[in-house]
Amino acid sequence: MEKEYLASAEEVLEAQSTSADQGLTAAEAQKRLASVGPNKLDEEEKTPLWKRFFEQMADPMVIMLLVAAAISVITGFIQGEPEWADAVIILSVVILNSVLGVVQEAKSEQALEALQEMSAAQSKVIRDGKMSHMPSSELVPGDVVLLEAGDSVPADCRVLESASMKIEEAALTGESVPVEKHADAIALAAEADDVPLGDRKNMCYMGSTVVYGRGRAVVVGTGMNTEMGKIATALTQAKKELTPLQMKLNELSGILTKLVLAICVIIFAVDIVRHFGELGSNPAMMLDTFMVAVSLAVAAIPEGLVAVVTIVLSMGVTKMSKRQAIIRKMTAVETLGCTQIICSDKTGTLTQNKMTVVKHELAAPEEKFLAGMALCSDAEWDEDKGEAVGEPTECALVNDAAKAGMTGLKAEHPRVGEAPFDSGRKMMSVVVETLDGEFEQFTKGAPDVVIGLCTHVYENGQIVELTEARRSEILAANKAMADQALRVLALANRTYTEAPTDFTPEALEHDLVFCGLSGMIDPVRPEVTAAIVEAKEAGIRPVMITGDHIDTAVAIAKDLGIVTDASQAITGAELDKISDEDFKTRVTEISVYARVQPEHKARIVDAWKSLGNIVAMTGDGVNDAPSIKRADIGVGMGITGTDVTKNVADMVLADDNFATIIHAVEEGRRIYDNIRKVIQFLLSANIAEVLSVFVATLIGFTIFQPVQLLWINLITDSLPALALGMEEAEGDVMKRKPRNASDGVFAGGMGLDIAFQGIIITLLVLASFFAGVYFDMGYIDIADMIAGTADAEGVTMAFITLSMVEIFHSFNMRSRRASIFTMKTQNKWLWGAAVLALALTVVPVEVDVLANVFGFMPLPPHALLTALGLALLIIPIMEVYKAIMRGIEKNKA
């Protein structure tokens, strides 16, 4: 039906063929899902595969190479000797590179899509009469959903029940003030054709957010059939964004491109000048020179660097997701390695979030107390599971009553009104109907607050006035329970002969009768203690933030090793009395914040950031969103977190576990280390290629042909680089201090490392070339080399040395400073890349047909061994270099 807001709730339910209590059956829901499709907005159309392929070939350098190959073929036809080999090989390599690029891009997209699916919004839905969590995309018209503060409204819905539910609809109406919802039909004003969107107070719409209270609603529109769908022709929000690291690499590629092009121009100009007199009789010479210059540019520019980094990032993100850390923003991977402060919620993150009542301090009769605690909660008893479902603290109270045989309390005592829990009031109140037809109010919350509202107390089954002496005894009992690291809740009640007409907190919460205290504990997660130790060793300071009593917080923080005494803890009330300037000087002394409000978190983040620290902040409630967004790394809770919190977070913990954050930091450091290794490897290899050709050209001989350079580039760029990206974390990765966020990719002397390695590889390649000339001719004559009559064996040996030295060098790059002989793990991917690269290097040399195409000659055993031996020298040379650098860096430290 249209305009559900004009109809009653019963009429809407009838029109949708559903029930407020039972919802849809699973079978009917599947049938409707097949009919109307998933509850998603239309996505941006993906780029076709053929277009992606040609986009990979659109690089200016690749186009120049293809043009050069075409000119080569045309010139051959003009001269009557068409030469297809070079053109075919160049075309094959270009196509292969494009295919690899498309495959890499597709893998990256698949990884990101999988992560988006994992972090997809969930909804609480009534199906077959039971509440279950399911992806919001599976909702269909007729589904009955449960909403509470912090939830994003998953579809357009007609409100069936509202317990002070307020929804923020600014995304649709522009009205920033939350709208209080109700379930009544809206009357159409005289002479009005419709009700404005902002006045439809019995509707809630996709894209809006519940900020207060709770409610129940029936879905009436999904996907593009929602108000949000009407104004969204396509989902364009999820555009690709480069991370800061990728942007730096793009800038680096641009600089290198200009440098290489300059070198190519010089090479081309030098050769033209040198052979100017021969150009008339041999015009093909200019083409050969042009081909060398262009292919050198294609080989030397690390055009695959950004693609490889993207793959390494996406593979690392996928690995993180398997360890329960879902990365929503790629920038988080880089920032994780810099994290210095982790501000963590206690409940569910440092602890198990499985509250269990272990102690009572009773005033009222036990049966009344247990029943009151269970009734004053939103947790429900699940007969099938044999336990309560809902918020952990409230589940503990319902489970506590169930132990005494009270499992059907809510059916026996229906709720007639309530003042929902509010973090400002720190309590909630419900009014239920008793078996004798009267009404009883139960108020549950923080002991200090609830006790302050009490004027009477139960004493031996009778209600008596609450004296100051008795109040002091109750507060002392509360303190004693809190000292045992128990979370303590107080219960008070009030009776009515008639149901109240006003359920506001002001009307209900006064002149109460104290019933007792309930002490419960949320055990520390067993793995968190070790994670705290690991965090400290990694130079990361853990900070606990909780709404619990300060005594409870300090007791648990001591057990975890976060603090040593109570002087390192502070309450939210005490924090309010400290100015921002004073707090900046004191923040380093505080590791536990108790009884805090969500807004305090933003102050804590700002104070740490003002000291130049990189801060991670966890949160689960809707009010945590500002502080999570303000932190360098916002961490949302996957289990207890609200949709709003997850949407603004950089990372979501699928298991709500602090130890997962530390695992993610370790993985972030590993990924960043590996990316730097990949950069160092590729740039040192490319510098060597450029220098080898540049030196040879300046002297006057050709060391490599275009197809040879392209083949080396294909082998040495993709395989070892990707294999290095899979390197396991080095043993000391969590023993180091966090890296400085402002450090560039060349920080720590990496620029010097790259230059040194590039020069050494160049010298080894040139040495191999001259050795080949000597083996072939028995002497070295530069004049003959310039004439091009004595370099076949030299070129072949130089090719093998350059190819293999880069493979061997990739093993050096497993660690920038540690000896490869002391590393305790092996990189099987790197070994596989090395074997494959060796085969791809030797085959075109030893197979006659390919050798003729590439311009190689079969090498005698001594020449082959010499080429491999020179390549292998890179390992001892780098071992010596690393040892020297370790000594220098140790002395500096």
Secondary structure, 3 states (H helix, E strand, C coil): CCCHHHCCHHHHHHHCCCCCCCCECHHHHHHHHHHHCCCCCCECCCCCHHHHHHHHCCCHHHHHHHHHHHHHHHHHHHCCCCCCHHHHHHHHHHHHHHHHHHHHHHHHHHHHHHHHHHCCCEEEEEECCEEEEEEHHHCCCCCEEEEECCCECCCEEEEEEEEEEEEECHHHHCCCCCEECCCCCCCCCCCCCCCCHHHCCCEECCCCEEEEEEEEEEEEECHHHCHHHHHCCCECCCCCCCCHHHHHHHHHHHHHHHHHHHHHHHHHHHHHHHCHHHCCCCCHHHHHHHHHHHHHHHHHCCCCHHHHHHHHHHHHHHHHHHCCEEECCCHHHHHHCCCCEEEEECCCCCECCCCEEEEEEECCCHHHHHHHHHHCCCCEEECCCCEEECCHHHHHHHHHHHHCCCCCHHHHCCEEEEEEEECCCCEEEEEEECCCCCEEEEEEECHHHHHHHEEEEEECCEEEECCHHHHHHHHHHHHHHHHCCCEEEEEEEEEECCCCCCCCHHHHCCCEEEEEEEEEECCECCCHHHHHHHHHHCCCEEEEECCCCHHHHHHHHHHHCCCCCHHHEEEHHHHHCCCHHHHHHHHHHCCEEECCCHHHHHHHHHHHHHCCCCEEEEECCHHHHHHHHHCCEEEEECCCCCHHHHHHCCEEECCCCHHHHHHHHHHHHHHHHHHHHHHHHHHHHHHHHHHHHHHHHHHCCCCCCHHHHHHHHHHHHHHHHHHHHCCCCCCCCCCCCCCCCCCCCCHHHHHHHHHHHHHHHHHHHHHHHHHHHHHHHCCCCHHHHHHCCCCHHHHHHHHHHHHHHHHHHHHHCCCCCCCCCCCCCCCHHHHHHHHHHHHHHHHHHHCHHHHHHHCCCCCCHHHHHHHHHHHHCHHHHHHHHHHHHHHHHHHHC
